[in-house]
Amino acid sequence: MQGLTLEEAQEKIRLSLSKIVVEPIVAVSLLRSRPVRGTVSGEVFRPGIYPVNT
């Protein structure tokens, strides 16, 4: 489900289940988000990996 929104993931799961279950009801939620980090490298004062606020 990587790269999908919650709604897109929910619909994809619902469509897959609809092949074996009549009118499935699917609810998808995010338990914990992963931190986004960026790398600063090259001729900079403080190279490293830094959190990116989204």
C-alpha distance matrix in Angstrom:
0.0 3.8 6.3 5.7 8.4 8.9 10.8 8.6 5.9 9.3 10.9 8.6 9.3 12.8 13.5 12.8 14.9 17.5 18.6 19.9 20.4 22.5 21.1 18.3 17.8 14.3 14.0 11.0 12.3 11.9 14.2 14.7 13.7 14.1 17.2 17.4 20.3 22.3 25.0 28.5 30.7 33.9 37.2 36.2 37.9 35.0 32.3 29.4 25.9 25.6 23.2 22.2 22.4 19.9
3.8 0.0 3.8 5.6 8.6 10.1 12.5 10.4 8.7 12.3 13.9 11.9 13.0 16.3 17.0 16.4 18.6 21.2 22.2 23.6 24.1 26.2 24.6 21.9 21.2 17.6 16.7 13.4 13.8 12.4 14.6 14.0 12.2 11.9 14.6 14.2 16.9 18.7 21.3 24.8 27.0 30.1 33.4 32.5 34.2 31.4 28.7 25.8 22.4 22.2 20.1 19.0 19.6 17.3
6.3 3.8 0.0 3.8 6.8 9.6 11.5 9.4 9.1 12.8 13.8 12.4 14.3 17.2 17.6 17.8 20.2 22.3 23.6 25.4 25.7 27.4 25.4 23.0 22.1 18.7 17.6 14.4 14.6 13.3 16.0 15.3 12.8 12.7 14.7 13.6 16.3 17.7 20.6 23.8 26.1 29.1 32.3 31.3 33.2 30.7 28.0 25.5 22.1 21.6 19.4 17.7 18.1 15.4
5.7 5.6 3.8 0.0 3.8 6.4 7.8 5.6 5.8 9.3 10.2 9.5 11.5 14.0 14.7 15.3 17.6 19.4 21.0 22.9 22.9 24.2 22.0 19.8 18.7 15.4 14.5 11.6 12.4 11.9 15.2 15.3 13.4 14.2 16.6 16.0 19.2 20.8 23.9 27.0 29.6 32.6 35.6 34.5 36.2 33.7 31.3 28.7 25.2 24.4 21.8 19.8 19.6 16.5
8.4 8.6 6.8 3.8 0.0 3.8 5.3 5.1 6.2 8.5 9.9 10.6 12.3 14.1 15.4 16.6 18.3 19.9 22.1 23.8 23.2 24.1 21.5 19.2 17.5 14.3 12.7 9.9 10.2 10.1 13.7 14.1 12.4 14.1 16.4 16.1 19.6 21.5 24.9 27.8 30.7 33.8 36.6 35.1 36.6 34.1 32.0 29.4 25.9 24.5 21.5 19.4 18.5 15.1
8.9 10.1 9.6 6.4 3.8 0.0 3.8 5.5 5.2 6.0 8.6 9.9 10.6 12.1 14.2 15.5 16.4 18.1 20.7 21.9 20.9 21.8 19.1 16.5 14.4 11.1 9.1 6.2 6.8 7.7 11.4 12.6 11.9 14.4 17.1 17.7 21.3 23.7 27.2 30.3 33.2 36.5 39.3 37.6 38.9 36.1 34.1 31.3 27.7 26.2 23.0 21.2 19.9 16.7
10.8 12.5 11.5 7.8 5.3 3.8 0.0 3.8 5.5 5.0 6.2 8.6 10.0 10.4 12.2 14.3 15.3 16.2 19.1 20.7 19.4 19.8 16.8 14.8 12.9 10.1 9.0 7.6 9.3 11.1 14.7 16.3 15.7 18.1 20.7 21.0 24.6 26.7 30.1 33.1 36.0 39.1 41.9 40.3 41.7 39.1 37.2 34.5 30.9 29.4 26.2 24.1 22.7 19.3
8.6 10.4 9.4 5.6 5.1 5.5 3.8 0.0 3.8 5.4 5.2 6.1 8.6 9.8 10.6 12.4 14.2 15.3 17.5 19.6 19.0 19.7 17.1 15.3 14.2 11.5 11.3 9.6 11.7 12.9 16.5 17.7 16.7 18.5 21.1 20.9 24.3 26.1 29.3 32.3 35.0 38.0 40.9 39.7 41.4 38.8 36.6 34.0 30.5 29.4 26.5 24.4 23.5 20.1
5.9 8.7 9.1 5.8 6.2 5.2 5.5 3.8 0.0 3.8 5.5 5.1 6.2 8.5 9.9 10.7 12.3 14.2 16.3 17.8 17.3 18.7 16.5 14.0 13.0 9.8 9.6 7.4 9.8 11.0 14.2 15.7 15.1 16.9 19.9 20.2 23.6 25.8 28.9 32.2 34.8 37.9 41.0 39.7 41.3 38.5 36.2 33.3 29.7 28.8 25.9 24.3 23.7 20.7
9.3 12.3 12.8 9.3 8.5 6.0 5.0 5.4 3.8 0.0 3.8 5.5 5.3 6.1 8.6 10.0 10.6 12.1 14.9 16.1 14.9 15.9 13.4 10.8 9.4 6.3 6.4 5.6 8.9 11.4 14.5 16.7 16.8 19.1 22.3 23.0 26.5 28.9 32.1 35.4 38.1 41.3 44.3 42.9 44.3 41.4 39.3 36.4 32.7 31.6 28.5 26.9 25.9 22.7
10.9 13.9 13.8 10.2 9.9 8.6 6.2 5.2 5.5 3.8 0.0 3.8 5.4 4.9 6.1 8.6 9.8 10.3 13.0 15.0 14.1 14.6 12.0 10.4 9.9 8.0 9.3 9.4 12.6 15.0 18.2 20.3 20.1 22.1 25.1 25.4 28.8 30.8 34.0 37.2 39.8 42.8 45.8 44.6 46.2 43.6 41.3 38.6 35.0 34.0 31.0 29.1 28.2 24.9
8.6 11.9 12.4 9.5 10.6 9.9 8.6 6.1 5.1 5.5 3.8 0.0 3.8 5.5 5.2 6.3 8.7 10.0 11.7 13.8 13.9 15.2 13.5 11.7 12.0 9.8 11.4 10.7 14.0 15.7 18.7 20.5 20.1 21.6 24.7 24.9 28.0 29.9 32.8 36.2 38.5 41.5 44.7 43.7 45.5 42.8 40.3 37.5 34.0 33.3 30.7 29.0 28.6 25.4
9.3 13.0 14.3 11.5 12.3 10.6 10.0 8.6 6.2 5.3 5.4 3.8 0.0 3.8 5.5 5.1 6.1 8.5 10.5 11.6 11.4 13.3 11.9 9.3 9.7 7.3 9.4 9.2 12.7 14.8 17.3 19.5 19.8 21.5 25.0 25.6 28.9 31.1 34.1 37.5 39.9 43.0 46.3 45.2 46.7 43.8 41.3 38.3 34.7 34.1 31.4 30.1 29.6 26.6
12.8 16.3 17.2 14.0 14.1 12.1 10.4 9.8 8.5 6.1 4.9 5.5 3.8 0.0 3.8 5.5 5.1 6.0 9.0 10.3 9.3 10.2 8.3 6.2 7.0 6.0 9.0 10.2 14.0 16.8 19.3 21.9 22.4 24.5 27.8 28.5 31.9 34.2 37.2 40.6 43.1 46.2 49.4 48.2 49.7 46.9 44.5 41.6 37.9 37.1 34.2 32.7 31.9 28.7
13.5 17.0 17.6 14.7 15.4 14.2 12.2 10.6 9.9 8.6 6.1 5.2 5.5 3.8 0.0 3.8 5.5 5.1 7.1 9.7 9.7 10.5 9.3 8.5 10.3 9.8 12.8 13.6 17.2 19.7 22.4 24.7 24.8 26.5 29.7 30.0 33.2 35.2 38.1 41.4 43.7 46.6 49.9 48.9 50.7 48.0 45.5 42.7 39.1 38.5 35.8 34.2 33.6 30.4
12.8 16.4 17.8 15.3 16.6 15.5 14.3 12.4 10.7 10.0 8.6 6.3 5.1 5.5 3.8 0.0 3.8 5.5 5.9 7.9 9.0 11.1 11.0 9.5 11.7 10.8 13.8 14.2 17.8 19.9 22.2 24.4 24.7 26.1 29.5 29.9 33.0 35.0 37.7 41.1 43.2 46.2 49.6 48.8 50.6 47.7 45.0 42.1 38.6 38.3 35.7 34.5 34.2 31.2
14.9 18.6 20.2 17.6 18.3 16.4 15.3 14.2 12.3 10.6 9.8 8.7 6.1 5.1 5.5 3.8 0.0 3.8 5.3 5.6 5.7 8.2 8.4 6.5 9.2 9.0 12.4 13.7 17.4 19.9 21.9 24.6 25.4 27.1 30.7 31.6 34.7 37.0 39.8 43.4 45.6 48.7 52.1 51.0 52.6 49.7 47.1 44.0 40.4 40.0 37.2 36.1 35.6 32.7
17.5 21.2 22.3 19.4 19.9 18.1 16.2 15.3 14.2 12.1 10.3 10.0 8.5 6.0 5.1 5.5 3.8 0.0 3.8 5.4 4.9 5.8 6.1 6.1 9.4 10.4 14.1 15.8 19.6 22.5 24.7 27.4 28.1 30.0 33.4 34.1 37.4 39.5 42.4 45.9 48.1 51.2 54.5 53.4 55.1 52.3 49.8 46.8 43.2 42.6 39.8 38.4 37.8 34.7
18.6 22.2 23.6 21.0 22.1 20.7 19.1 17.5 16.3 14.9 13.0 11.7 10.5 9.0 7.1 5.9 5.3 3.8 0.0 3.8 6.1 7.7 9.4 9.5 13.0 13.7 17.3 18.7 22.4 25.0 27.1 29.6 30.2 31.7 35.2 35.8 38.8 40.8 43.5 47.0 49.0 51.9 55.4 54.6 56.4 53.6 50.9 47.9 44.4 44.1 41.6 40.3 39.9 36.9
19.9 23.6 25.4 22.9 23.8 21.9 20.7 19.6 17.8 16.1 15.0 13.8 11.6 10.3 9.7 7.9 5.6 5.4 3.8 0.0 3.8 6.8 9.4 9.0 12.6 13.6 17.2 18.9 22.5 25.2 26.8 29.6 30.6 32.3 35.9 36.8 39.9 42.2 44.8 48.4 50.5 53.5 57.0 56.1 57.7 54.7 52.1 48.9 45.4 45.1 42.5 41.5 41.1 38.2
20.4 24.1 25.7 22.9 23.2 20.9 19.4 19.0 17.3 14.9 14.1 13.9 11.4 9.3 9.7 9.0 5.7 4.9 6.1 3.8 0.0 3.8 6.3 5.8 9.5 11.3 15.0 17.2 20.9 23.9 25.5 28.6 29.9 31.9 35.5 36.6 39.9 42.4 45.2 48.8 51.1 54.3 57.6 56.4 57.9 54.9 52.4 49.3 45.6 45.1 42.2 41.1 40.4 37.5
22.5 26.2 27.4 24.2 24.1 21.8 19.8 19.7 18.7 15.9 14.6 15.2 13.3 10.2 10.5 11.1 8.2 5.8 7.7 6.8 3.8 0.0 3.8 5.8 9.3 12.0 15.7 18.5 22.1 25.4 27.3 30.5 31.7 33.9 37.4 38.5 41.9 44.3 47.3 50.7 53.1 56.3 59.5 58.3 59.8 56.9 54.5 51.4 47.8 47.0 44.0 42.7 41.7 38.6
21.1 24.6 25.4 22.0 21.5 19.1 16.8 17.1 16.5 13.4 12.0 13.5 11.9 8.3 9.3 11.0 8.4 6.1 9.4 9.4 6.3 3.8 0.0 3.8 6.5 9.6 13.1 16.0 19.6 23.1 25.3 28.4 29.4 31.9 35.3 36.3 39.8 42.2 45.3 48.7 51.3 54.4 57.5 56.2 57.6 54.8 52.5 49.5 45.9 44.8 41.7 40.2 39.0 35.8
18.3 21.9 23.0 19.8 19.2 16.5 14.8 15.3 14.0 10.8 10.4 11.7 9.3 6.2 8.5 9.5 6.5 6.1 9.5 9.0 5.8 5.8 3.8 0.0 3.8 6.3 9.9 12.8 16.4 19.8 21.7 24.9 26.2 28.6 32.1 33.3 36.8 39.3 42.5 45.9 48.5 51.7 54.9 53.5 54.8 51.8 49.6 46.5 42.8 41.8 38.7 37.4 36.2 33.2
17.8 21.2 22.1 18.7 17.5 14.4 12.9 14.2 13.0 9.4 9.9 12.0 9.7 7.0 10.3 11.7 9.2 9.4 13.0 12.6 9.5 9.3 6.5 3.8 0.0 3.8 6.9 10.2 13.5 17.1 19.1 22.4 23.8 26.6 30.0 31.3 34.9 37.6 40.9 44.2 47.0 50.4 53.3 51.7 52.9 49.9 47.9 44.8 41.0 39.8 36.5 35.2 33.7 30.7
14.3 17.6 18.7 15.4 14.3 11.1 10.1 11.5 9.8 6.3 8.0 9.8 7.3 6.0 9.8 10.8 9.0 10.4 13.7 13.6 11.3 12.0 9.6 6.3 3.8 0.0 3.8 6.6 10.1 13.6 15.7 18.9 20.2 22.8 26.2 27.6 31.2 33.9 37.2 40.5 43.3 46.7 49.7 48.0 49.2 46.1 44.1 41.0 37.3 36.1 32.8 31.6 30.3 27.3
14.0 16.7 17.6 14.5 12.7 9.1 9.0 11.3 9.6 6.4 9.3 11.4 9.4 9.0 12.8 13.8 12.4 14.1 17.3 17.2 15.0 15.7 13.1 9.9 6.9 3.8 0.0 3.8 6.7 10.4 12.5 15.8 17.2 20.2 23.4 25.0 28.7 31.6 34.9 38.2 41.2 44.6 47.4 45.6 46.5 43.5 41.7 38.5 34.8 33.3 29.9 28.8 27.2 24.4
11.0 13.4 14.4 11.6 9.9 6.2 7.6 9.6 7.4 5.6 9.4 10.7 9.2 10.2 13.6 14.2 13.7 15.8 18.7 18.9 17.2 18.5 16.0 12.8 10.2 6.6 3.8 0.0 3.8 7.0 9.6 12.5 13.6 16.5 19.7 21.3 24.9 27.8 31.2 34.5 37.4 40.9 43.7 41.9 42.9 39.8 37.9 34.8 31.0 29.6 26.3 25.2 23.9 21.2
12.3 13.8 14.6 12.4 10.2 6.8 9.3 11.7 9.8 8.9 12.6 14.0 12.7 14.0 17.2 17.8 17.4 19.6 22.4 22.5 20.9 22.1 19.6 16.4 13.5 10.1 6.7 3.8 0.0 3.8 6.3 9.2 10.6 13.9 17.0 18.9 22.6 25.7 29.1 32.3 35.5 39.0 41.7 39.6 40.3 37.2 35.5 32.4 28.6 27.0 23.5 22.6 21.0 18.6
11.9 12.4 13.3 11.9 10.1 7.7 11.1 12.9 11.0 11.4 15.0 15.7 14.8 16.8 19.7 19.9 19.9 22.5 25.0 25.2 23.9 25.4 23.1 19.8 17.1 13.6 10.4 7.0 3.8 0.0 3.8 5.7 6.9 10.2 13.3 15.4 19.1 22.3 25.7 28.9 32.0 35.6 38.2 36.1 36.7 33.5 31.9 28.7 24.9 23.3 19.9 19.2 17.9 15.7
14.2 14.6 16.0 15.2 13.7 11.4 14.7 16.5 14.2 14.5 18.2 18.7 17.3 19.3 22.4 22.2 21.9 24.7 27.1 26.8 25.5 27.3 25.3 21.7 19.1 15.7 12.5 9.6 6.3 3.8 0.0 3.8 6.9 10.0 13.0 15.9 19.2 22.8 26.0 29.2 32.3 36.0 38.5 36.3 36.6 33.2 31.7 28.3 24.6 23.1 19.7 19.7 18.5 17.1
14.7 14.0 15.3 15.3 14.1 12.6 16.3 17.7 15.7 16.7 20.3 20.5 19.5 21.9 24.7 24.4 24.6 27.4 29.6 29.6 28.6 30.5 28.4 24.9 22.4 18.9 15.8 12.5 9.2 5.7 3.8 0.0 3.8 6.6 9.4 12.5 15.7 19.3 22.4 25.6 28.7 32.4 34.9 32.6 32.9 29.4 28.0 24.6 20.9 19.4 16.1 16.3 15.3 14.4
13.7 12.2 12.8 13.4 12.4 11.9 15.7 16.7 15.1 16.8 20.1 20.1 19.8 22.4 24.8 24.7 25.4 28.1 30.2 30.6 29.9 31.7 29.4 26.2 23.8 20.2 17.2 13.6 10.6 6.9 6.9 3.8 0.0 3.8 6.4 9.0 12.5 15.9 19.2 22.4 25.6 29.2 31.7 29.5 30.0 26.7 25.1 21.9 18.2 16.5 13.2 13.0 12.2 11.1
14.1 11.9 12.7 14.2 14.1 14.4 18.1 18.5 16.9 19.1 22.1 21.6 21.5 24.5 26.5 26.1 27.1 30.0 31.7 32.3 31.9 33.9 31.9 28.6 26.6 22.8 20.2 16.5 13.9 10.2 10.0 6.6 3.8 0.0 3.8 6.4 9.4 13.0 16.0 19.3 22.3 26.0 28.7 26.6 27.2 23.8 22.0 18.6 14.9 13.7 10.8 11.2 11.5 11.1
17.2 14.6 14.7 16.6 16.4 17.1 20.7 21.1 19.9 22.3 25.1 24.7 25.0 27.8 29.7 29.5 30.7 33.4 35.2 35.9 35.5 37.4 35.3 32.1 30.0 26.2 23.4 19.7 17.0 13.3 13.0 9.4 6.4 3.8 0.0 3.8 6.4 10.1 13.2 16.2 19.4 23.1 25.5 23.3 23.7 20.3 18.7 15.5 11.8 10.2 7.0 7.8 8.6 9.2
17.4 14.2 13.6 16.0 16.1 17.7 21.0 20.9 20.2 23.0 25.4 24.9 25.6 28.5 30.0 29.9 31.6 34.1 35.8 36.8 36.6 38.5 36.3 33.3 31.3 27.6 25.0 21.3 18.9 15.4 15.9 12.5 9.0 6.4 3.8 0.0 3.8 6.9 10.4 13.5 16.7 20.3 22.8 20.7 21.6 18.5 16.7 13.8 10.1 8.6 5.9 5.4 7.3 7.8
20.3 16.9 16.3 19.2 19.6 21.3 24.6 24.3 23.6 26.5 28.8 28.0 28.9 31.9 33.2 33.0 34.7 37.4 38.8 39.9 39.9 41.9 39.8 36.8 34.9 31.2 28.7 24.9 22.6 19.1 19.2 15.7 12.5 9.4 6.4 3.8 0.0 3.8 6.9 9.9 13.1 16.8 19.3 17.3 18.1 15.0 13.0 10.0 6.4 5.4 4.3 5.2 8.6 10.2
22.3 18.7 17.7 20.8 21.5 23.7 26.7 26.1 25.8 28.9 30.8 29.9 31.1 34.2 35.2 35.0 37.0 39.5 40.8 42.2 42.4 44.3 42.2 39.3 37.6 33.9 31.6 27.8 25.7 22.3 22.8 19.3 15.9 13.0 10.1 6.9 3.8 0.0 3.8 6.7 9.9 13.4 16.0 14.2 15.6 12.9 10.6 8.4 5.6 5.4 6.3 6.3 10.1 11.7
25.0 21.3 20.6 23.9 24.9 27.2 30.1 29.3 28.9 32.1 34.0 32.8 34.1 37.2 38.1 37.7 39.8 42.4 43.5 44.8 45.2 47.3 45.3 42.5 40.9 37.2 34.9 31.2 29.1 25.7 26.0 22.4 19.2 16.0 13.2 10.4 6.9 3.8 0.0 3.8 6.3 10.0 12.8 11.4 13.1 10.6 7.5 5.7 4.4 6.3 8.9 9.7 13.5 15.4
28.5 24.8 23.8 27.0 27.8 30.3 33.1 32.3 32.2 35.4 37.2 36.2 37.5 40.6 41.4 41.1 43.4 45.9 47.0 48.4 48.8 50.7 48.7 45.9 44.2 40.5 38.2 34.5 32.3 28.9 29.2 25.6 22.4 19.3 16.2 13.5 9.9 6.7 3.8 0.0 3.8 7.1 9.4 7.7 9.7 7.8 5.0 5.3 6.3 7.5 10.7 11.3 14.9 17.1
30.7 27.0 26.1 29.6 30.7 33.2 36.0 35.0 34.8 38.1 39.8 38.5 39.9 43.1 43.7 43.2 45.6 48.1 49.0 50.5 51.1 53.1 51.3 48.5 47.0 43.3 41.2 37.4 35.5 32.0 32.3 28.7 25.6 22.3 19.4 16.7 13.1 9.9 6.3 3.8 0.0 3.8 6.8 6.6 9.2 8.1 4.9 6.5 8.7 10.9 14.3 15.1 18.7 20.8
33.9 30.1 29.1 32.6 33.8 36.5 39.1 38.0 37.9 41.3 42.8 41.5 43.0 46.2 46.6 46.2 48.7 51.2 51.9 53.5 54.3 56.3 54.4 51.7 50.4 46.7 44.6 40.9 39.0 35.6 36.0 32.4 29.2 26.0 23.1 20.3 16.8 13.4 10.0 7.1 3.8 0.0 3.8 5.6 9.0 9.4 7.1 9.8 12.4 14.4 17.8 18.4 21.8 23.9
37.2 33.4 32.3 35.6 36.6 39.3 41.9 40.9 41.0 44.3 45.8 44.7 46.3 49.4 49.9 49.6 52.1 54.5 55.4 57.0 57.6 59.5 57.5 54.9 53.3 49.7 47.4 43.7 41.7 38.2 38.5 34.9 31.7 28.7 25.5 22.8 19.3 16.0 12.8 9.4 6.8 3.8 0.0 3.8 6.9 8.9 8.1 11.6 14.6 16.1 19.6 20.2 23.3 25.7
36.2 32.5 31.3 34.5 35.1 37.6 40.3 39.7 39.7 42.9 44.6 43.7 45.2 48.2 48.9 48.8 51.0 53.4 54.6 56.1 56.4 58.3 56.2 53.5 51.7 48.0 45.6 41.9 39.6 36.1 36.3 32.6 29.5 26.6 23.3 20.7 17.3 14.2 11.4 7.7 6.6 5.6 3.8 0.0 3.8 5.7 6.0 9.6 12.6 13.5 16.9 17.6 20.5 23.2
37.9 34.2 33.2 36.2 36.6 38.9 41.7 41.4 41.3 44.3 46.2 45.5 46.7 49.7 50.7 50.6 52.6 55.1 56.4 57.7 57.9 59.8 57.6 54.8 52.9 49.2 46.5 42.9 40.3 36.7 36.6 32.9 30.0 27.2 23.7 21.6 18.1 15.6 13.1 9.7 9.2 9.0 6.9 3.8 0.0 3.8 6.4 9.8 13.0 13.5 16.9 18.1 20.8 23.9
35.0 31.4 30.7 33.7 34.1 36.1 39.1 38.8 38.5 41.4 43.6 42.8 43.8 46.9 48.0 47.7 49.7 52.3 53.6 54.7 54.9 56.9 54.8 51.8 49.9 46.1 43.5 39.8 37.2 33.5 33.2 29.4 26.7 23.8 20.3 18.5 15.0 12.9 10.6 7.8 8.1 9.4 8.9 5.7 3.8 0.0 3.8 6.5 9.6 10.2 13.8 15.5 18.3 21.5
32.3 28.7 28.0 31.3 32.0 34.1 37.2 36.6 36.2 39.3 41.3 40.3 41.3 44.5 45.5 45.0 47.1 49.8 50.9 52.1 52.4 54.5 52.5 49.6 47.9 44.1 41.7 37.9 35.5 31.9 31.7 28.0 25.1 22.0 18.7 16.7 13.0 10.6 7.5 5.0 4.9 7.1 8.1 6.0 6.4 3.8 0.0 3.8 7.2 9.0 12.8 14.5 17.8 20.7
29.4 25.8 25.5 28.7 29.4 31.3 34.5 34.0 33.3 36.4 38.6 37.5 38.3 41.6 42.7 42.1 44.0 46.8 47.9 48.9 49.3 51.4 49.5 46.5 44.8 41.0 38.5 34.8 32.4 28.7 28.3 24.6 21.9 18.6 15.5 13.8 10.0 8.4 5.7 5.3 6.5 9.8 11.6 9.6 9.8 6.5 3.8 0.0 3.8 6.4 10.1 12.4 15.9 18.7
25.9 22.4 22.1 25.2 25.9 27.7 30.9 30.5 29.7 32.7 35.0 34.0 34.7 37.9 39.1 38.6 40.4 43.2 44.4 45.4 45.6 47.8 45.9 42.8 41.0 37.3 34.8 31.0 28.6 24.9 24.6 20.9 18.2 14.9 11.8 10.1 6.4 5.6 4.4 6.3 8.7 12.4 14.6 12.6 13.0 9.6 7.2 3.8 0.0 3.8 7.0 9.5 13.0 15.6
25.6 22.2 21.6 24.4 24.5 26.2 29.4 29.4 28.8 31.6 34.0 33.3 34.1 37.1 38.5 38.3 40.0 42.6 44.1 45.1 45.1 47.0 44.8 41.8 39.8 36.1 33.3 29.6 27.0 23.3 23.1 19.4 16.5 13.7 10.2 8.6 5.4 5.4 6.3 7.5 10.9 14.4 16.1 13.5 13.5 10.2 9.0 6.4 3.8 0.0 3.8 6.4 9.6 12.7
23.2 20.1 19.4 21.8 21.5 23.0 26.2 26.5 25.9 28.5 31.0 30.7 31.4 34.2 35.8 35.7 37.2 39.8 41.6 42.5 42.2 44.0 41.7 38.7 36.5 32.8 29.9 26.3 23.5 19.9 19.7 16.1 13.2 10.8 7.0 5.9 4.3 6.3 8.9 10.7 14.3 17.8 19.6 16.9 16.9 13.8 12.8 10.1 7.0 3.8 0.0 3.8 6.4 9.4
22.2 19.0 17.7 19.8 19.4 21.2 24.1 24.4 24.3 26.9 29.1 29.0 30.1 32.7 34.2 34.5 36.1 38.4 40.3 41.5 41.1 42.7 40.2 37.4 35.2 31.6 28.8 25.2 22.6 19.2 19.7 16.3 13.0 11.2 7.8 5.4 5.2 6.3 9.7 11.3 15.1 18.4 20.2 17.6 18.1 15.5 14.5 12.4 9.5 6.4 3.8 0.0 3.8 6.3
22.4 19.6 18.1 19.6 18.5 19.9 22.7 23.5 23.7 25.9 28.2 28.6 29.6 31.9 33.6 34.2 35.6 37.8 39.9 41.1 40.4 41.7 39.0 36.2 33.7 30.3 27.2 23.9 21.0 17.9 18.5 15.3 12.2 11.5 8.6 7.3 8.6 10.1 13.5 14.9 18.7 21.8 23.3 20.5 20.8 18.3 17.8 15.9 13.0 9.6 6.4 3.8 0.0 3.8
19.9 17.3 15.4 16.5 15.1 16.7 19.3 20.1 20.7 22.7 24.9 25.4 26.6 28.7 30.4 31.2 32.7 34.7 36.9 38.2 37.5 38.6 35.8 33.2 30.7 27.3 24.4 21.2 18.6 15.7 17.1 14.4 11.1 11.1 9.2 7.8 10.2 11.7 15.4 17.1 20.8 23.9 25.7 23.2 23.9 21.5 20.7 18.7 15.6 12.7 9.4 6.3 3.8 0.0
